[in-house]
Amino acid sequence: MSMSARPWMINACGSGGLVRAGHHGTGTTWGTSRFPFSLPANVPLSHLEVEITKNTVRGRATVATLAAQDTEVSTCDRKGRTAEVTDGSSFDAALRALCDSKQYGKAWNLYRMHAGEWVQHLSYNSLQGLLSQCLRNGNLAAAVTVFEDMKSAGFRPNKVTFSMLISGLCKQRRKGSGFKEVGYKYWKELDRNHGSELDAAALRIGMQACVAVGKMREAEEILDLIERLDSNEGKRATTSNQDARTYNILINGYAKERNTAAIEALFRRMLTLNIRPTIITYNALVSSHVKSGRVDEAVLMIERAKGAGIAPDAWTYTSLMKGYINMSDFTAAKTVWRVMLSSGIKPTPVSYSVMIDCAIQEGDMTQAHHLLDIMHAQGERPSAITFNTLLRASVAGDHSSLGEAMRILDQMEEANVIPATDTFNMLMSAAVSLGDPFLTEDIYNRLVRTGQHANGFTYTILIQAYARQADLKSAVAAFEKLSKDRHADLDIAAYNAMVDAFARSGEMQAAERMLQRACSFAASLGTGPPVEAFGAVVTGYVRLKSVNAAVNTVRKFHSLGGQPDAQMLDQLVDLCVRTGEYKVAMQAVRALELVGAEVDKEKYKKYLLGKEEEIRNIARQRERQDFLGDDRGDGETNNSSLERFKFWLGLPNTYYR
């Protein structure tokens, strides 16, 4: 494959430096005095030019999912002999054999099948082996379940088990997953149960837990304790990596907070104690500068590391690539990528993920998939982040993109990368948004079969999908399941979805009752009335052309302190115009103008002009009602309200006659 065949793979700058951020294609480069890496002109892309064959491309075609692979639970020992599970003892032996042979999917399915009956018969080592496999395969929810079952079975988890679990939970990168908070909770439990027995290694795990949830002061206190332990044992600080790792935990925490001053203070503290910073230390400083948008400072920090005799690694380059991508300087990012390759440094899965994201942001999905193929060709295992980057790009299109997204999900499972709950939620939400609610249920079933736990968002999406299928019974069942699921939190979004489900089905009394529950729930949180739930009820009444009920719902929302939004008021205007309630329509129009919303006058002009005869008949009927005493309460008849509405629209009218 020639270089000219792939214009995305850029040539290096003739001067051998990195392109300066913000100067796209100008030829301006980082000179060797500013950037400490040289790149020969026209350097080949090394392993990126490996020809991709059918044997090296995995998962381009749809493959059997992990769930399908694990439908039948085979329990074999290390020699492949089938073991029949008939009691607690055989359950323990079969589970241990599967864990020893690293057959995680089968081990987890076997555990789910029999744990309720025989968990008390499992040995500590079998449970710890399964917990370890859960962590290795990224199923943190399953790991927490096994750990809690271990305690329920009467075992007292030791320091190793605690530390293994806490470390795994705190490495979770997905925001809002809650696993880091669980990891911190287990650290506090470990400290209570084994505090006097904890050594420096266990205390470092505690530092990681504190840093993961942003409790930097607590982490600093643990560092002080480790230093006192060394002092009490008569140890002198050395240049060992073990000492540096202790400080690096804190430095990485401050890097996430972009607290460069705190990092510099720790850096000086290390030097004072004669602890030599490692590349991890410098990488944290580089990352801090990158996250703060100071890419030039990050480059200077890399020069500083080289001056100290510390060579950059893949993480150094990857951070720098992220910085340039965040600045939309894709040319510079790709140049850093080429510098890394020319230096003989093997990209990490994260490096690939970053460059896949770069290709996606440039709109080059072909190159994004090519990079994924390269990872397989080089024997690299793509991470969940890699696949999620591709999935997010896939679901950003139209309905046809769902098929591509499902193929990527198949690739993910074929690569033995277990999708997290967030991944399934992203796909479920896309299926609902793109008009395929039936696919949403299929994706949910895959989530269940892979052993992941649904969270509150999962159930909310499921309720929305059932509502769009007009399957009210299943929507109610999903809401009730959410209410009882200990792994999921019932939130206001679920109430909103359930109100909408009732309203879509025309069950307005049930919708009103659920609306009341939603209001009570919101009040318990100290928030105002839920606009989405009220909007769903208004929409329900609009479908039924129940003007009074829709108006009363809007008034109730306002009386509770809510501010009707443009969508709610626009629906009300539309309903009133189509039912001839022009006075209410004008009131809603004024409310729209007060909230700064732009009213689509052309829509109502076309409607009135297209149905003049029908409107005149409605007006005559209204005039008769007015004559019989059914006036508007302020002397304004509905006919005059119509003329006033036409005046507001700029149509011919008799309002001032």
C-alpha positions as CSV (number, residue, x, y, z in Angstrom):
1,M,0.0,0.0,0.0
2,S,1.6,3.2,-1.1
3,M,1.8,6.4,0.8
4,S,0.0,8.3,-1.9
5,A,-2.9,5.9,-1.5
6,R,-3.5,7.2,2.0
7,P,-3.4,11.0,2.0
8,W,-4.4,10.9,5.7
9,M,-1.0,9.4,6.5
10,I,1.0,12.7,6.2
11,N,4.6,13.1,5.2
12,A,6.9,14.4,7.9
13,C,8.0,18.0,7.8
14,G,11.3,18.5,6.1
15,S,12.9,20.1,9.1
16,G,12.1,17.1,11.3
17,G,10.0,18.8,14.0
18,L,6.4,18.9,15.1
19,V,4.0,21.2,13.4
20,R,3.3,24.1,15.7
21,A,-0.2,24.1,17.1
22,G,-2.6,26.4,15.2
23,H,-0.5,26.6,12.1
24,H,-2.1,24.1,9.8
25,G,-0.1,23.1,6.8
26,T,2.1,26.2,6.9
27,G,5.4,24.4,7.2
28,T,6.1,26.1,10.6
29,T,7.7,23.5,12.8
30,W,9.0,22.9,16.2
31,G,12.8,23.3,15.8
32,T,15.1,21.0,17.7
33,S,15.6,23.8,20.2
34,R,11.9,23.8,21.1
35,F,11.0,20.2,20.6
36,P,13.4,17.5,21.5
37,F,12.5,14.8,19.0
38,S,13.8,14.6,15.4
39,L,11.9,12.9,12.5
40,P,13.7,12.0,9.3
41,A,11.8,13.3,6.2
42,N,9.4,10.8,4.6
43,V,9.8,8.3,7.4
44,P,7.7,5.2,6.6
45,L,4.8,4.4,8.8
46,S,6.4,1.1,9.9
47,H,3.8,-1.3,11.1
48,L,1.0,0.9,9.8
49,E,1.9,-0.2,6.3
50,V,1.5,-3.9,7.1
51,E,-0.8,-5.4,4.5
52,I,-4.1,-6.3,6.1
53,T,-5.2,-9.8,5.1
54,K,-8.3,-11.8,6.0
55,N,-6.3,-13.5,8.7
56,T,-5.4,-10.3,10.4
57,V,-8.8,-8.5,10.1
58,R,-11.1,-9.7,12.9
59,G,-14.7,-9.0,13.1
60,R,-15.4,-7.2,9.9
61,A,-18.2,-9.6,9.2
62,T,-20.9,-10.0,11.8
63,V,-19.8,-12.6,14.4
64,A,-21.6,-14.6,17.0
65,T,-22.0,-12.6,20.1
66,L,-20.5,-13.5,23.5
67,A,-24.0,-14.0,24.7
68,A,-24.7,-16.6,22.1
69,Q,-21.4,-18.3,22.8
70,D,-22.3,-18.7,26.5
71,T,-25.9,-19.9,26.0
72,E,-24.8,-23.4,26.8
73,V,-22.7,-23.6,30.0
74,S,-20.0,-26.3,29.7
75,T,-18.2,-27.1,32.9
76,C,-14.8,-28.7,32.2
77,D,-11.8,-29.3,34.3
78,R,-8.3,-28.4,33.2
79,K,-8.0,-31.7,31.1
80,G,-11.2,-30.9,29.3
81,R,-13.3,-33.5,31.1
82,T,-17.0,-32.5,31.5
83,A,-18.1,-32.1,35.1
84,E,-21.7,-32.4,36.1
85,V,-23.0,-29.8,38.6
86,T,-25.2,-31.7,41.0
87,D,-24.4,-30.2,44.4
88,G,-22.4,-27.6,46.2
89,S,-19.1,-29.5,46.0
90,S,-19.3,-30.1,42.3
91,F,-20.4,-26.5,41.8
92,D,-17.2,-25.3,43.6
93,A,-15.0,-27.7,41.5
94,A,-16.6,-26.7,38.2
95,L,-16.3,-23.0,39.0
96,R,-12.7,-23.3,40.0
97,A,-11.9,-25.2,36.8
98,L,-13.5,-22.6,34.6
99,C,-11.7,-19.7,36.4
100,D,-8.3,-21.5,36.2
101,S,-8.8,-22.0,32.4
102,K,-9.8,-18.3,32.1
103,Q,-13.3,-19.2,30.7
104,Y,-14.8,-16.1,32.2
105,G,-18.1,-16.1,30.3
106,K,-18.9,-19.7,31.2
107,A,-17.7,-19.2,34.8
108,W,-20.0,-16.2,35.3
109,N,-23.0,-17.8,33.8
110,L,-22.5,-20.9,35.9
111,Y,-22.2,-18.7,39.0
112,R,-25.4,-16.8,38.2
113,M,-27.2,-20.1,37.6
114,H,-26.3,-21.8,40.9
115,A,-25.0,-19.2,43.4
116,G,-28.4,-18.6,44.9
117,E,-28.6,-22.2,46.0
118,W,-25.0,-23.2,46.7
119,V,-22.9,-20.1,47.2
120,Q,-22.4,-21.2,50.8
121,H,-20.5,-24.3,49.5
122,L,-17.9,-22.3,47.5
123,S,-14.4,-22.0,48.8
124,Y,-12.7,-18.6,49.4
125,N,-10.2,-19.3,46.6
126,S,-13.0,-20.1,44.1
127,L,-14.8,-16.9,44.9
128,Q,-11.6,-14.9,44.7
129,G,-10.7,-16.5,41.4
130,L,-14.1,-15.5,40.0
131,L,-13.7,-12.0,41.3
132,S,-10.3,-11.8,39.7
133,Q,-11.8,-12.9,36.4
134,C,-14.6,-10.4,36.6
135,L,-12.1,-7.6,37.1
136,R,-9.8,-8.9,34.3
137,N,-12.8,-8.9,31.9
138,G,-14.0,-5.5,32.9
139,N,-17.3,-6.6,34.5
140,L,-17.0,-4.5,37.7
141,A,-20.7,-4.9,38.6
142,A,-20.2,-8.7,38.7
143,A,-17.0,-8.3,40.8
144,V,-18.9,-6.2,43.4
145,T,-21.7,-8.9,43.4
146,V,-19.2,-11.7,44.0
147,F,-17.5,-9.7,46.8
148,E,-20.7,-9.0,48.6
149,D,-21.7,-12.7,48.2
150,M,-18.4,-13.6,49.7
151,K,-19.2,-11.6,52.8
152,S,-22.7,-12.9,52.9
153,A,-21.3,-16.5,52.9
154,G,-19.4,-15.7,56.1
155,F,-16.0,-15.0,54.7
156,R,-13.8,-12.1,55.9
157,P,-12.1,-10.7,52.8
158,N,-8.4,-10.4,53.3
159,K,-6.2,-7.5,52.3
160,V,-5.3,-9.0,48.9
161,T,-8.9,-9.4,48.0
162,F,-9.9,-5.9,49.1
163,S,-6.9,-4.3,47.4
164,M,-7.5,-6.2,44.1
165,L,-11.1,-5.0,44.0
166,I,-10.5,-1.4,45.1
167,S,-7.7,-1.1,42.5
168,G,-10.0,-2.4,39.7
169,L,-12.9,-0.2,40.7
170,C,-10.8,3.0,40.9
171,K,-9.4,2.4,37.4
172,Q,-12.9,2.8,36.0
173,R,-12.7,5.7,33.5
174,R,-16.3,6.2,32.7
175,K,-17.9,9.2,34.3
176,G,-21.0,8.7,36.4
177,S,-20.6,4.9,36.7
178,G,-20.4,5.1,40.5
179,F,-17.7,2.4,40.7
180,K,-15.0,4.8,42.0
181,E,-17.3,5.7,44.9
182,V,-17.8,2.0,45.6
183,G,-14.0,1.6,45.6
184,Y,-13.6,4.4,48.1
185,K,-16.3,2.8,50.3
186,Y,-14.4,-0.5,50.3
187,W,-11.2,1.3,51.1
188,K,-12.8,2.8,54.3
189,E,-14.1,-0.8,55.1
190,L,-10.5,-2.2,54.6
191,D,-9.1,0.5,56.8
192,R,-11.6,-0.3,59.6
193,N,-11.1,-4.0,59.4
194,H,-7.3,-4.2,58.8
195,G,-6.0,-0.7,59.6
196,S,-3.2,-1.7,62.0
197,E,-2.1,-4.5,59.5
198,L,-1.8,-2.3,56.4
199,D,1.6,-2.0,54.8
200,A,2.8,0.6,52.3
201,A,1.3,-1.3,49.3
202,A,-2.1,-1.4,50.9
203,L,-1.9,2.2,51.9
204,R,-1.1,3.1,48.3
205,I,-4.3,1.4,47.3
206,G,-6.0,3.7,49.8
207,M,-4.4,6.7,48.1
208,Q,-5.7,5.5,44.8
209,A,-9.2,5.2,46.2
210,C,-9.1,8.7,47.7
211,V,-7.7,10.3,44.5
212,A,-10.3,8.5,42.4
213,V,-13.1,10.4,44.2
214,G,-11.2,13.7,44.5
215,K,-10.4,13.4,48.2
216,M,-6.9,14.8,47.8
217,R,-6.5,15.9,51.4
218,E,-7.1,12.3,52.6
219,A,-4.7,11.0,50.0
220,E,-2.1,13.5,51.3
221,E,-2.7,12.3,54.9
222,I,-2.0,8.7,53.7
223,L,1.2,9.8,52.1
224,D,2.3,11.4,55.4
225,L,1.5,8.1,57.1
226,I,3.7,6.1,54.6
227,E,6.6,8.6,55.1
228,R,6.2,8.1,58.9
229,L,6.2,4.3,58.5
230,D,9.5,4.6,56.5
231,S,10.9,6.8,59.2
232,N,9.9,4.5,62.0
233,E,11.5,1.6,60.2
234,G,14.7,3.6,59.7
235,K,14.4,3.6,56.0
236,R,16.0,6.3,53.8
237,A,14.2,7.5,50.7
238,T,15.9,6.1,47.6
239,T,15.5,6.5,43.9
240,S,13.4,3.3,43.7
241,N,10.4,3.2,41.5
242,Q,8.3,2.0,44.4
243,D,8.9,5.3,46.2
244,A,8.2,7.3,43.1
245,R,4.9,5.4,42.5
246,T,3.6,6.6,45.9
247,Y,4.0,10.2,44.8
248,N,2.9,9.6,41.3
249,I,-0.6,8.5,42.6
250,L,-1.0,12.0,44.1
251,I,0.5,13.7,41.1
252,N,-1.9,12.0,38.8
253,G,-4.8,13.0,41.0
254,Y,-3.7,16.7,40.8
255,A,-3.2,16.3,37.1
256,K,-6.9,15.4,36.7
257,E,-7.8,18.5,38.6
258,R,-5.4,20.5,36.5
259,N,-3.7,21.7,39.7
260,T,-0.2,22.3,38.2
261,A,0.9,24.2,41.4
262,A,0.3,21.2,43.6
263,I,2.1,18.9,41.2
264,E,5.1,21.1,41.2
265,A,5.1,21.2,45.0
266,L,5.1,17.4,45.1
267,F,7.8,17.3,42.4
268,R,10.0,19.5,44.6
269,R,9.1,17.3,47.7
270,M,10.4,14.2,45.8
271,L,13.6,15.9,44.9
272,T,14.1,17.0,48.5
273,L,13.7,13.4,49.7
274,N,16.1,12.3,47.0
275,I,13.4,10.4,45.2
276,R,14.0,10.5,41.4
277,P,10.9,11.3,39.3
278,T,10.0,8.7,36.8
279,I,8.5,9.1,33.3
280,I,5.1,8.6,35.0
281,T,5.8,11.7,37.1
282,Y,6.6,13.8,34.0
283,N,3.7,12.3,32.1
284,A,1.4,13.6,34.9
285,L,2.8,17.1,34.4
286,V,2.4,16.8,30.6
287,S,-1.2,15.6,31.0
288,S,-1.9,18.5,33.4
289,H,-0.7,21.1,30.9
290,V,-2.6,19.4,28.1
291,K,-5.8,19.3,30.0
292,S,-5.4,23.0,30.7
293,G,-4.8,23.8,27.0
294,R,-1.1,24.6,27.5
295,V,0.4,22.4,24.9
296,D,3.5,24.5,24.5
297,E,4.2,24.0,28.3
298,A,3.6,20.3,27.8
299,V,6.3,20.2,25.1
300,L,8.7,22.1,27.4
301,M,8.1,19.5,30.2
302,I,9.0,16.7,27.7
303,E,12.3,18.6,27.0
304,R,12.8,18.8,30.8
305,A,12.4,15.0,31.1
306,K,14.8,14.3,28.4
307,G,17.3,16.7,30.0
308,A,17.0,14.5,33.2
309,G,17.8,11.4,31.1
310,I,14.2,10.1,31.0
311,A,13.0,9.1,27.6
312,P,9.4,9.8,26.6
313,D,7.1,6.7,26.3
314,A,3.8,6.0,24.5
315,W,1.8,7.8,27.2
316,T,3.9,11.0,26.8
317,Y,3.2,11.1,23.0
318,T,-0.4,10.1,23.5
319,S,-1.1,13.0,25.9
320,L,0.5,15.4,23.4
321,M,-1.6,14.0,20.6
322,K,-4.7,14.5,22.7
323,G,-3.7,18.1,23.3
324,Y,-3.4,18.8,19.6
325,I,-6.7,17.0,18.8
326,N,-8.5,19.1,21.5
327,M,-7.2,22.2,19.6
328,S,-8.4,20.6,16.3
329,D,-4.9,20.7,15.1
330,F,-5.1,17.2,13.5
331,T,-2.0,17.7,11.4
332,A,0.2,18.2,14.5
333,A,-1.4,15.2,16.2
334,K,-0.6,13.0,13.3
335,T,2.9,14.3,13.2
336,V,3.4,13.4,16.8
337,W,2.0,9.9,16.0
338,R,4.7,9.5,13.3
339,V,7.4,10.8,15.6
340,M,6.4,8.1,18.1
341,L,6.5,5.4,15.5
342,S,9.9,6.5,14.1
343,S,11.3,6.4,17.7
344,G,10.5,2.7,17.8
345,I,7.8,3.1,20.5
346,K,4.9,0.8,20.3
347,P,1.5,2.5,20.6
348,T,-0.7,1.5,23.4
349,P,-4.4,0.7,22.9
350,V,-5.1,4.2,24.2
351,S,-2.8,5.7,21.6
352,Y,-4.8,3.9,18.9
353,S,-8.0,5.1,20.5
354,V,-6.8,8.7,20.4
355,M,-5.8,8.4,16.7
356,I,-9.1,6.7,15.8
357,D,-10.8,9.7,17.4
358,C,-8.7,12.0,15.4
359,A,-9.7,10.2,12.2
360,I,-13.4,10.3,13.2
361,Q,-13.2,14.0,13.9
362,E,-11.8,14.6,10.5
363,G,-14.7,12.6,9.1
364,D,-12.5,9.7,7.9
365,M,-14.3,6.6,9.1
366,T,-12.4,4.4,6.6
367,Q,-9.1,5.4,8.3
368,A,-10.7,4.8,11.8
369,H,-11.6,1.3,10.9
370,H,-8.2,0.8,9.3
371,L,-6.5,1.7,12.5
372,L,-8.7,-0.8,14.3
373,D,-7.6,-3.5,11.8
374,I,-3.9,-2.5,12.4
375,M,-4.4,-3.1,16.2
376,H,-5.6,-6.6,15.5
377,A,-2.8,-7.2,13.0
378,Q,-0.2,-6.2,15.7
379,G,-1.8,-8.4,18.3
380,E,-3.1,-5.5,20.3
381,R,-6.4,-5.9,22.1
382,P,-8.6,-2.8,21.5
383,S,-10.0,-1.5,24.7
384,A,-13.6,-0.6,25.5
385,I,-12.7,3.1,25.0
386,T,-11.5,2.2,21.4
387,F,-14.8,0.6,20.5
388,N,-16.9,3.2,22.3
389,T,-15.2,5.9,20.2
390,L,-16.3,4.1,17.0
391,L,-19.7,3.4,18.4
392,R,-20.4,7.1,19.2
393,A,-19.4,8.1,15.7
394,S,-21.6,5.3,14.2
395,V,-24.8,6.2,16.1
396,A,-24.4,9.9,15.2
397,G,-25.9,9.3,11.8
398,D,-29.3,8.2,10.5
399,H,-31.2,4.9,11.0
400,S,-28.8,3.1,8.6
401,S,-25.9,3.7,11.0
402,L,-27.5,1.4,13.6
403,G,-26.5,-1.6,11.5
404,E,-22.9,-0.4,11.5
405,A,-23.1,0.2,15.3
406,M,-24.3,-3.4,15.8
407,R,-21.5,-4.8,13.7
408,I,-19.0,-2.9,15.9
409,L,-20.7,-4.3,19.0
410,D,-20.2,-7.8,17.5
411,Q,-16.5,-7.0,16.8
412,M,-16.2,-5.8,20.4
413,E,-17.5,-9.1,21.8
414,E,-15.5,-11.1,19.3
415,A,-12.4,-9.3,20.7
416,N,-13.4,-10.5,24.2
417,V,-14.0,-6.9,25.2
418,I,-17.1,-7.0,27.4
419,P,-19.2,-3.9,26.7
420,A,-20.1,-1.9,29.8
421,T,-23.6,-0.9,30.8
422,D,-22.8,2.6,29.4
423,T,-22.0,1.1,26.0
424,F,-25.3,-0.7,25.9
425,N,-27.2,2.4,27.1
426,M,-25.6,4.5,24.3
427,L,-26.8,2.0,21.7
428,M,-30.3,1.6,23.3
429,S,-30.7,5.4,23.4
430,A,-29.7,5.7,19.7
431,A,-32.1,3.0,18.7
432,V,-35.0,4.9,20.4
433,S,-33.9,8.3,18.9
434,L,-33.5,6.8,15.4
435,G,-36.9,5.2,15.5
436,D,-36.1,1.6,16.2
437,P,-37.6,0.8,19.6
438,F,-37.7,-2.9,18.9
439,L,-33.9,-3.0,18.5
440,T,-33.7,-1.4,21.9
441,E,-35.1,-4.4,23.6
442,D,-32.8,-6.7,21.7
443,I,-29.8,-4.7,22.9
444,Y,-31.1,-4.8,26.5
445,N,-31.3,-8.6,26.3
446,R,-27.7,-8.7,25.1
447,L,-26.7,-6.6,28.1
448,V,-28.4,-9.1,30.5
449,R,-26.8,-12.1,28.8
450,T,-23.3,-10.6,29.1
451,G,-23.7,-10.4,32.8
452,Q,-23.8,-6.6,33.1
453,H,-26.2,-4.8,35.4
454,A,-28.8,-2.4,34.1
455,N,-28.8,1.0,35.8
456,G,-31.4,3.7,36.1
457,F,-30.7,5.1,32.6
458,T,-31.0,1.6,31.1
459,Y,-34.5,1.1,32.5
460,T,-35.5,4.6,31.5
461,I,-34.5,4.0,27.9
462,L,-36.4,0.7,28.0
463,I,-39.5,2.4,29.2
464,Q,-39.2,4.9,26.4
465,A,-38.8,2.1,23.9
466,Y,-41.9,0.3,25.2
467,A,-43.9,3.5,25.1
468,R,-43.1,4.0,21.4
469,Q,-44.1,0.4,20.8
470,A,-47.5,1.1,22.5
471,D,-46.6,-1.7,24.9
472,L,-47.8,-0.1,28.2
473,K,-47.7,-3.4,30.1
474,S,-44.0,-3.9,29.4
475,A,-43.3,-0.3,30.3
476,V,-45.0,-0.7,33.7
477,A,-43.1,-3.9,34.2
478,A,-39.7,-2.2,33.5
479,F,-40.6,0.6,35.9
480,E,-41.5,-1.8,38.6
481,K,-38.3,-3.8,38.0
482,L,-36.2,-0.6,38.3
483,S,-37.9,0.2,41.6
484,K,-36.7,-3.2,43.0
485,D,-33.3,-3.4,41.4
486,R,-30.5,-2.8,44.0
487,H,-28.0,-2.0,41.2
488,A,-30.1,0.8,39.8
489,D,-31.3,4.2,41.2
490,L,-34.8,5.4,40.5
491,D,-34.6,9.0,39.3
492,I,-36.8,11.7,38.0
493,A,-36.0,10.7,34.4
494,A,-37.7,7.3,34.9
495,Y,-40.8,9.0,36.3
496,N,-40.9,11.3,33.3
497,A,-40.6,8.3,31.0
498,M,-43.4,6.5,32.8
499,V,-45.7,9.5,32.6
500,D,-45.1,9.7,28.9
501,A,-45.8,6.0,28.5
502,F,-49.2,6.4,30.1
503,A,-50.0,9.6,28.1
504,R,-49.0,8.0,24.8
505,S,-51.4,5.2,25.5
506,G,-54.2,7.6,26.3
507,E,-54.4,6.5,29.9
508,M,-54.6,10.0,31.2
509,Q,-55.8,9.2,34.7
510,A,-52.9,6.9,35.2
511,A,-50.6,9.6,33.7
512,E,-52.0,12.1,36.2
513,R,-51.3,9.8,39.1
514,M,-47.8,9.1,37.9
515,L,-47.3,12.9,37.5
516,Q,-48.3,13.4,41.1
517,R,-45.7,10.8,42.1
518,A,-43.1,12.5,40.0
519,C,-43.8,15.8,41.7
520,S,-43.5,14.3,45.1
521,F,-40.2,12.7,44.1
522,A,-38.9,16.0,42.8
523,A,-40.0,17.8,45.9
524,S,-38.1,15.2,48.0
525,L,-34.9,16.1,46.1
526,G,-35.6,19.8,46.6
527,T,-36.2,20.5,42.9
528,G,-39.1,22.1,41.1
529,P,-41.9,20.4,39.3
530,P,-40.6,18.2,36.4
531,V,-41.2,20.0,33.1
532,E,-40.8,16.8,31.1
533,A,-43.5,15.0,33.0
534,F,-45.9,18.0,32.7
535,G,-45.0,18.3,29.1
536,A,-45.9,14.6,28.5
537,V,-49.3,15.1,30.1
538,V,-50.0,18.2,28.0
539,T,-49.0,16.3,24.9
540,G,-51.4,13.5,25.9
541,Y,-54.3,15.9,26.2
542,V,-53.3,17.6,22.9
543,R,-53.6,14.2,21.2
544,L,-57.1,13.8,22.7
545,K,-58.0,17.5,21.8
546,S,-58.9,18.1,25.4
547,V,-58.3,21.9,25.6
548,N,-59.5,22.5,29.1
549,A,-57.4,19.6,30.5
550,A,-54.3,20.8,28.7
551,V,-54.8,24.3,29.9
552,N,-55.3,23.2,33.4
553,T,-52.1,21.1,33.3
554,V,-50.1,24.1,32.2
555,R,-51.7,26.3,34.9
556,K,-51.0,23.6,37.6
557,F,-47.4,23.5,36.5
558,H,-47.1,27.3,36.7
559,S,-48.8,27.3,40.2
560,L,-46.2,24.9,41.5
561,G,-43.4,27.3,40.5
562,G,-42.7,25.8,37.1
563,Q,-41.8,27.9,34.0
564,P,-43.7,26.4,31.0
565,D,-41.2,25.9,28.2
566,A,-41.6,26.7,24.5
567,Q,-42.5,23.2,23.5
568,M,-45.4,23.0,26.0
569,L,-46.8,26.4,25.1
570,D,-46.4,25.8,21.3
571,Q,-48.4,22.6,21.6
572,L,-51.1,24.5,23.5
573,V,-51.3,27.2,20.8
574,D,-51.5,24.6,18.1
575,L,-54.4,22.8,19.9
576,C,-56.3,25.9,20.6
577,V,-56.1,27.1,17.0
578,R,-57.2,23.8,15.6
579,T,-60.2,23.7,18.1
580,G,-61.1,27.3,17.7
581,E,-60.1,28.5,21.2
582,Y,-58.5,31.7,20.0
583,K,-58.5,33.5,23.2
584,V,-56.5,30.8,25.0
585,A,-54.3,30.6,21.9
586,M,-53.5,34.3,22.3
587,Q,-52.7,33.9,26.0
588,A,-50.3,31.1,25.2
589,V,-48.7,33.2,22.4
590,R,-48.1,36.0,24.9
591,A,-46.5,33.5,27.3
592,L,-44.3,32.2,24.5
593,E,-43.1,35.8,23.8
594,L,-42.4,36.3,27.5
595,V,-40.1,33.3,27.6
596,G,-38.3,34.7,24.5
597,A,-39.5,31.9,22.2
598,E,-39.9,32.5,18.5
599,V,-43.5,31.7,17.3
600,D,-43.9,30.1,13.9
601,K,-46.5,32.5,12.5
602,E,-46.3,31.1,9.0
603,K,-47.6,27.8,10.3
604,Y,-50.8,29.3,11.7
605,K,-51.2,31.6,8.7
606,K,-51.3,28.6,6.4
607,Y,-53.7,26.8,8.6
608,L,-56.2,29.7,8.8
609,L,-56.0,30.4,5.1
610,G,-56.5,26.8,4.2
611,K,-59.6,26.3,6.4
612,E,-61.4,29.6,6.1
613,E,-64.9,28.0,5.7
614,E,-64.4,25.6,8.6
615,I,-63.2,28.5,10.7
616,R,-66.2,30.7,9.8
617,N,-68.6,27.9,10.8
618,I,-66.8,27.5,14.1
619,A,-66.9,31.3,14.6
620,R,-70.7,31.4,13.9
621,Q,-71.2,28.5,16.4
622,R,-69.2,30.4,19.0
623,E,-71.1,33.6,18.4
624,R,-74.4,31.8,19.1
625,Q,-72.9,30.4,22.3
626,D,-71.8,34.0,23.2
627,F,-75.3,35.3,22.5
628,L,-76.7,32.6,24.9
629,G,-74.4,33.9,27.6
630,D,-71.3,31.7,27.2
631,D,-68.9,34.6,26.8
632,R,-65.2,34.8,27.6
633,G,-65.6,36.3,31.0
634,D,-64.1,39.7,30.1
635,G,-66.6,40.8,27.4
636,E,-64.4,39.4,24.6
637,T,-66.2,36.9,22.3
638,N,-64.4,34.0,20.7
639,N,-65.1,35.6,17.3
640,S,-63.3,38.8,18.4
641,S,-60.5,36.6,19.7
642,L,-60.2,35.1,16.3
643,E,-60.0,38.5,14.7
644,R,-57.4,39.6,17.2
645,F,-55.4,36.4,16.5
646,K,-55.5,37.2,12.8
647,F,-54.4,40.7,13.5
648,W,-51.4,39.4,15.4
649,L,-50.6,37.1,12.5
650,G,-50.8,40.0,10.0
651,L,-53.8,38.6,8.2
652,P,-56.9,40.7,7.1
653,N,-59.2,41.1,10.1
654,T,-62.0,43.1,11.6
655,Y,-60.5,43.4,15.1
656,Y,-60.5,47.3,15.1
657,R,-63.9,47.7,13.3
